Amino acid sequence: MSSYQGMYAPSEDEEKAMSEINTTPLVDVMLVLLIVFMITIPVITHTIPVELPKVRNEATKTAPENINISVNKDGQIYWNQSLIPDTAALLERLKGAAVLKPQPEVHVRADQATRYEYVGRVILTAQRAGIQKVGFITEPGANSR
């Protein structure tokens, strides 16, 4: 063998598989991350000092059942499923519902062929009875998504 080969030839110790892990780069990275987090955390948690409102735990109030009034194309008025003979009887029933606390909502369902006059009478009667919330129930159209 030449002296050149002997100088760069691996020794028996170097030929053994290296079974130890060099943790120095891992420790270096962890220290850098620790320093970065120590600098950025106070910036993230810094907020404007405000006094937040205090809450009390109150019992939940149960809402009354909504009133469903249906008007067919002939102008007949239905309270849920029962027929109301005229607007005077409707006014009396709505006055009874208007004094409930909390006041129920009135949902009006009208046939598509119903004249607006019949629906207007129901709305006027609800207003005269003192009902605060009146809504209309409709079917969603084909284009509404």
Stockholm file with secondary structure:
# STOCKHOLM 1.0

chainA/1-145         MSSYQGMYAPSEDEEKAMSEINTTPLVDVMLVLLIVFMITIPVITHTIPVELPKVRNEATKTAPENINISVNKDGQIYWNQSLIPDTAALLERLKGAAVLKPQPEVHVRADQATRYEYVGRVILTAQRAGIQKVGFITEPGANSR
#=GR chainA/1-145 SS CCHHHHHHSCCHHHHSCCCCCCCHHHHHHHHHHHHHHHHHHHHHHCCCCCCCCCCCCCCCCCCCCCEEEEECTTCCEEETTEEECSHHHHHHHHHHHHTSSSCCCEEEEECTTCCHHHHHHHHHHHHHHTCCCEEEECCCCSSCC
#=GC SS_cons         CCHHHHHHSCCHHHHSCCCCCCCHHHHHHHHHHHHHHHHHHHHHHCCCCCCCCCCCCCCCCCCCCCEEEEECTTCCEEETTEEECSHHHHHHHHHHHHTSSSCCCEEEEECTTCCHHHHHHHHHHHHHHTCCCEEEECCCCSSCC
//
